[in-house]
Amino acid sequence: MTLYAWGANSYGQLGLGHKSDEEPTPKEVQLKGSDLKAEEIVSIAAGAGHTLILDVNGFVYCCGWNSKGQLGLSDDTLKLTQIEILKEFKIVQISCGWDFSAAVSACGKQFVWGNNQNTQLGLSKSITCTGIPSRLQVSQKLATGFKQVSCGLRHSSIITKEGGLLVAGTGTKGQLGLGDDFDDNNYLSISRVPELNDVISTASGQHHTLALRENGTILSWGENKFGQLGVDPNVANSFIPLEVFHHEGLKTVYAGWTHSAALAENGEVFTWGRNSYGQLGSERDVPFKPEKIPTLSNVSQLSVGSEHNLAVTKENKAFAWGWNEHGSCGTGDKKDIRVPTQILNGKKVKYAFACTGSSFAVVE
């Protein structure tokens, strides 16, 4: 198997061993001499200029920009490098914010590192940033462990073992869902969203947050300038969770900077929010209304970047759509893609990952 990367690479975040403005055509990432094997990759996440890769053994590798310690190393690196501190824990999930990172272990521990100026790591306000992956510790009343974390621009949302949702970071646009009288200065560095239970998936966007409950109900809160909450944009922000969509069989929610998506068990993809670059995958009369992408079906894996998206079907075909200014759609040019368009033609794609302005795929 082979790892391919394309899109923005100004900080060397593609792991190609060099920096470049952009790579519009997918390029092979050389893994010779590294412990990372393409066939063992299970997840890839990236921020503004850094990348994390998780493998089946629970090891985390990184490359790119390290301005706030977001790599968990002492310096920048152009080559994929293992994060030593996390080696003794089997990591099962990773997420990147703009310049911060988080990881959840198999036993329910969460580790955070990078920028904490907005307390987006959930650590004490006295810590502005850390290059050392630190264990997030909260009272037993808040959580006995963690299942999933999603990092946005300057905030994060975390599903607890009990199915509740914790939030950290800035809440100036309502993205923490803690109520109208919320003030960043008065709040603890990590809080629980009230009366929200049975959460099975969460996603943090630029300034908004989504949560999916077991019964197929999606709740959203935060900025709604482009209808990314799933309600009419004449509601500018919501500081409390709104029930916006219900569909039996939804399994995961996703948030781009200003658009949102959900994947159903049967392989249908629903999108809503901003569509300026084609990020919804079809023309819409009412962009804020969650609707199925008509030309896309049988999706086994979906990944939503800041303003572009990638999907892999059950037939191992990869599709891209949305913003393409840095070549992040992998079409070889920089023209925005308005409808899901097949890329890596003729190749059997196992996984594809859309990140902030970069993309990756594991190909057989």
LINDA-V933488 format. One line per field, one symbol per residue. psi: psi as a letter, one per 20 degrees, with the letter a starting at -180 (. if undefined). burial: b if it has 9 or more other ideal C-beta (glycine too) atoms within 8 Angstrom, else e. A space follows every 50 residues. Layout:
BEGIN
psi: ???
burial: ???
END
This chain:
BEGIN
psi: qqpqqrbpkijkiijijrqqgqnippqppojpiqippgiiphqpqqbhjq qppprhijqpqrrbpkhjjiijrirqqiqppqoghihiqopiqqqpagkr qqqprhjjqpqqrbpkhkkiijrqhiohqpjooqppprqhhgqirqgqqp pbgkrqqpprhijrpqqqaqkhjjiikjrhjpphhiqriprppqkorkpi qqppbgkrqqpprhjjppqqrbqkhjjiijrpiiogqpiqppohqpppjq hqqqpagjrqrqpqhjjqppqrbpjhjjiiiqqphnhippqqohjprkph pqppagjrqqqprijkqpqqqbpkhjkiikiiakpqohqppprlqiqopg qqppbfjrqqqpp.
burial: bebbbbbbbbbbbbbbeeeeebbbebbebebeeeebbbebbebbbbbebb bbbbbeebbbbbbbbbebbbbbbeebbbebbbbeebeebebebbbbbbbb bbbbbeebbbbbbbbbebbbbbbeeebebbbebbebeeeeebbebbebbb bbbbbbbbbbbebbbbbbbbbebbbbbbeeebebeebebbbbbeebeebb bbbbbbbbbbbbbeebbbbbbbbbebbbbbbebebebbbbbbebbebeeb bbbbbbbbbbbbbbeebbbbbbbbbebbbbbbebeebbbbbebeebeebe ebbbbbbbbbbbbeebebbbbbbbebbbbbbeeeebbebbbebbeeeebb bbbbbbbbbbbbbe
END
